[in-house]
Structure formats: C-alpha cells, structure tokens
Amino acid sequence: MKPRTVLVTGSSGLIGSEAVEYFDRQGCRVIGVDNNMRRVFFGAAGDTTWNLERLKRATRRFTPENLDIRDRAAMDALFRANRFDLVVHCAAQPSHDKAREIPILDFEVNALGTLNLLEATRQHSPDAVFVLMSTNKVYGDAPNELPLRELATRYDYARPEDAEGIAETCRIDQTLHSLFGASKAAADILAQEYGRYFGMKVGIFRGGCLTGPSHSGVELHGFLSYLVKVAMTGGTYTVFGYKGKQVRDNIHSHDVVRAIDEFAANPRPGEVYNLGGGRANSISILEAIAWVESLTGKKLAWKHVGEPRRGDHICYISDLRKLQRHYPNWRVTFGLGEILKQIVESQAEQLQASRAVPASPA
Ligand SMILES: NC(=O)c1ccc[n+]([C@@H]2O[C@H](COP(=O)([O-])OP(=O)(O)OC[C@H]3O[C@@H](n4cnc5c(N)ncnc54)[C@H](O)[C@@H]3O)[C@@H](O)[C@H]2O)c1
C-alpha cells in the first residue's frame, strides 16, 4: 500500500513536532511547514530550531519546508506539488496576551493562514482529512460564568453537574475572547464551514493546556514548560491574579496526536471536540509550583500580581465525553506526574546543550 502523505504545519512547535514524529513512525511521508515564527513572536526563548534539529535526527521520511502559511502562493505551490492524505494544521500565533501587541499579524497567521490552507486543500487535495488545532479561548471568558467554589489551593466548579468541565455547547459569542480568541474563533468557524458547507473531512480540536517536552516555553505561552524552565534557571515566576488558584487541564502532546489520528481514521466532517487533560490532569498554579519544586528539588521564586490576565479562565477543565463517545479507542494516557517528569528532563537537556562550549574549529 502507498504510504500516506501528511502535511504538518507548525512542525517545529509542540504539537506539530509530536505529529511529525508520530506519523513518521507509522511509515508516512511527512512534510512540515514552519518558518520559526515563534521566535518572531517571543524572541530567542521561543526559537524552535533546537526542536527542528532534533526532529531531523529522529525521523526517516520527514521533509521540513521553511514556508509561511500566510503566503498563499507558496501554499498553493506546495499543494500542487503534493497530494496530501492528511493535513494537521498546528501553525499559529498561540498566545492570548501577545495578540494585543500584534493584532494584524495575529489575525493574518491564525485566521488568514488557516483559510489559505483550507482552500488549498479544497482545490488540490479535497479528499484529505484536515485537522485544525483550535483553542478553548474561542469560548472567551464564558466558562467563568459557572458558579465556583474556592478550595485551599484551587478553584473548582460548585455544582456537581459541572464536574466534567466545559462542553462544546458552551457559547462562543458575547464573551471576552482576547484578540487571539477572536482570530482563532474565525479559523475555527471557517474550518467548520469547510466541513459542513463543502463536506470536507475537517475536524476541529479546541485545546485546553497542551503540553509536553518539546515546548519552547515562554512567559506568554506554555504554562508548565515555562514554570519548569523558571524553576530550573532561577528566574522569578509571575502569577497573574486569582491567588494562583486558577485551574488548567493539561494534556500531553502525544495524547493530542492520538486524538488527531483517531479522527483521521474515521472523520466526521465539521465536528468540534474539546481536547484537554480532563479533571484527572487538572492543576492550579499553586499546586503546579509545589509539584515542580518537589520534582526539581529547587525552591521557585514567584510573585503574585493582583490583576489577572484579561479574559483568563478561572477554572477550565475540558469535558472529554463527546470525544470519547465518538472515538472510544482514545483516552488520556499520560498523567500529570509523567508529563512533568518529561518536561523537567527535556529542560535539563536543553540547559546542558546551551551551556556546552562549542568545539573550536581545527
Ligand atoms: N499549547 C497550548 O497550550 C495550546 C492550547 C490550545 C490550543 N493550542 C493550539 O494548538 C496549536 C499548536 O500549538 P503549539 O503549542 O504547538 O504552538 P507552538 O508555538 O509550539 O507551535 C506553533 C509553530 O507554528 C510556527 N508558525 C507560526 N506562524 C507560522 C507561519 N506564519 N508560518 C509557518 N509556521 C508558523 C511556529 O514557528 C511554531 O513552531 C496552535 O494552533 C495553538 O493555538 C495550543
């Protein structure tokens, strides 16, 4: 059988790189698109070159392309040259807070870039499965309307009927999204339309906190990865508002890609799924700090500023029941302990590599 050809955008990022390795391991031909724009957004700390180099060593049939998804002609040429069976779209400006400084760039990458890819798929690979990585920020701050109770180290939902978390039925309009949430909502709705209107095999995953060892964590994006980085390099971590009791559900990048693969095997056009670690993998910032301190054996210097990030979720847990109902073979396989252990190991390796003195030329 001819191997599948897979396009991964954002292939040097957290989810993209996991997808590249996963599909390469399955014997697929994988083409990656990434122009290291994470460095443009977040500076040197966001540079993903280390991950690209790691991927080149770890894969067999991976071709990286230094292309920009905003460049419609380049996307068109890429799709003319290759017939894709699967498109995993992970390239993005991923930060809620960063978008306010770069509204046009944020929209061009997140919304227009997605439209370029959807349309190129429709024109040249209409039978391909297309997966968009969307975000729980499409719900804006509507999840904050649920009644909460305050516990010693975290907030939680007050009513038993909310215990499983936020479902896909949460409304997406008339809430405060941030510009990032708005550009991602535009992409999310466009992708749904390519599924519903054109009948293409498009699926949308609205991520909670996606995490794993391949994140180039920075203050504005990559909660656990950045927390571990600060703990290990000795900076000061800033907690914004809600007394550090705000809760996130964390999912390992491998479990994200497993969900994408399940969808690809049995696509449901235009369907939307919440995708996070669920209640078992939920953690507050205070709890995460304590856990990281015990894992690294280092005391984390942190400070609290009273003002929360605008539109920040107070307690967000992804309701995974729809995804599990449609794809019973999928489940969360990495618990928080294993996730944190892997992030600590990866940060230690990166630190070691950055300290290594390059050999002088002969
Ligand atoms: N990490 C999370 O917690 C999280 C949560 C919810 C949703 N998501 C979504 O999942 C997807 C993947 O997130 P991630 O954490 O892997 O992000 P990431 O920043 O690690 O990876 C994104 C990659 O896209 C690349 N990129 C950005 N703009 C580009 C462009 N114009 N052309 C080509 N490449 C470009 C970047 O260089 C980067 O390597 C994004 O759509 C993000 O919004 C992430």
PDBQT file of the ligand as one rigid body, heavy atoms in Angstrom, charges set to zero:
ROOT
HETATM    1  N1  LIG A 401      -0.030  24.847  23.678  1.00  0.00    +0.000 N 
HETATM    2  C1  LIG A 401      -1.222  25.087  24.145  1.00  0.00    +0.000 C 
HETATM    3  O1  LIG A 401      -1.410  25.134  25.352  1.00  0.00    +0.000 OA
HETATM    4  C2  LIG A 401      -2.394  25.247  23.222  1.00  0.00    +0.000 A 
HETATM    5  C3  LIG A 401      -3.657  25.337  23.790  1.00  0.00    +0.000 A 
HETATM    6  C4  LIG A 401      -4.764  25.449  22.953  1.00  0.00    +0.000 A 
HETATM    7  C5  LIG A 401      -4.591  25.480  21.583  1.00  0.00    +0.000 A 
HETATM    8  N2  LIG A 401      -3.342  25.395  21.066  1.00  0.00    +0.000 N 
HETATM    9  C6  LIG A 401      -3.208  25.463  19.599  1.00  0.00    +0.000 C 
HETATM   10  O2  LIG A 401      -2.514  24.336  19.134  1.00  0.00    +0.000 OA
HETATM   11  C7  LIG A 401      -1.697  24.683  18.027  1.00  0.00    +0.000 C 
HETATM   12  C8  LIG A 401      -0.270  24.282  18.275  1.00  0.00    +0.000 C 
HETATM   13  O3  LIG A 401       0.189  24.938  19.451  1.00  0.00    +0.000 OA
HETATM   14  P1  LIG A 401       1.662  24.732  19.979  1.00  0.00    +0.000 P 
HETATM   15  O4  LIG A 401       1.619  24.813  21.446  1.00  0.00    +0.000 OA
HETATM   16  O5  LIG A 401       2.283  23.552  19.318  1.00  0.00    +0.000 OA
HETATM   17  O6  LIG A 401       2.332  26.074  19.431  1.00  0.00    +0.000 OA
HETATM   18  P2  LIG A 401       3.875  26.332  19.086  1.00  0.00    +0.000 P 
HETATM   19  O7  LIG A 401       4.059  27.815  19.141  1.00  0.00    +0.000 OA
HETATM   20  O8  LIG A 401       4.753  25.450  19.903  1.00  0.00    +0.000 OA
HETATM   21  O9  LIG A 401       3.968  25.853  17.567  1.00  0.00    +0.000 OA
HETATM   22  C9  LIG A 401       3.458  26.605  16.504  1.00  0.00    +0.000 C 
HETATM   23  C10 LIG A 401       4.507  26.606  15.409  1.00  0.00    +0.000 C 
HETATM   24  O10 LIG A 401       3.960  27.324  14.283  1.00  0.00    +0.000 OA
HETATM   25  C11 LIG A 401       5.019  28.054  13.680  1.00  0.00    +0.000 C 
HETATM   26  N3  LIG A 401       4.441  29.170  12.953  1.00  0.00    +0.000 N 
HETATM   27  C12 LIG A 401       3.858  30.275  13.466  1.00  0.00    +0.000 A 
HETATM   28  N4  LIG A 401       3.454  31.094  12.497  1.00  0.00    +0.000 NA
HETATM   29  C13 LIG A 401       3.775  30.490  11.336  1.00  0.00    +0.000 A 
HETATM   30  C14 LIG A 401       3.604  30.851   9.971  1.00  0.00    +0.000 A 
HETATM   31  N5  LIG A 401       3.047  32.025   9.647  1.00  0.00    +0.000 N 
HETATM   32  N6  LIG A 401       4.024  30.004   9.013  1.00  0.00    +0.000 NA
HETATM   33  C15 LIG A 401       4.624  28.830   9.343  1.00  0.00    +0.000 A 
HETATM   34  N7  LIG A 401       4.823  28.444  10.628  1.00  0.00    +0.000 NA
HETATM   35  C16 LIG A 401       4.398  29.261  11.613  1.00  0.00    +0.000 A 
HETATM   36  C17 LIG A 401       5.901  28.491  14.843  1.00  0.00    +0.000 C 
HETATM   37  O11 LIG A 401       7.223  28.784  14.448  1.00  0.00    +0.000 OA
HETATM   38  C18 LIG A 401       5.816  27.295  15.787  1.00  0.00    +0.000 C 
HETATM   39  O12 LIG A 401       6.906  26.395  15.603  1.00  0.00    +0.000 OA
HETATM   40  C19 LIG A 401      -1.893  26.187  17.800  1.00  0.00    +0.000 C 
HETATM   41  O13 LIG A 401      -2.907  26.384  16.857  1.00  0.00    +0.000 OA
HETATM   42  C20 LIG A 401      -2.393  26.664  19.155  1.00  0.00    +0.000 C 
HETATM   43  O14 LIG A 401      -3.199  27.823  19.072  1.00  0.00    +0.000 OA
HETATM   44  C21 LIG A 401      -2.235  25.285  21.847  1.00  0.00    +0.000 A 
ENDROOT
TORSDOF 0
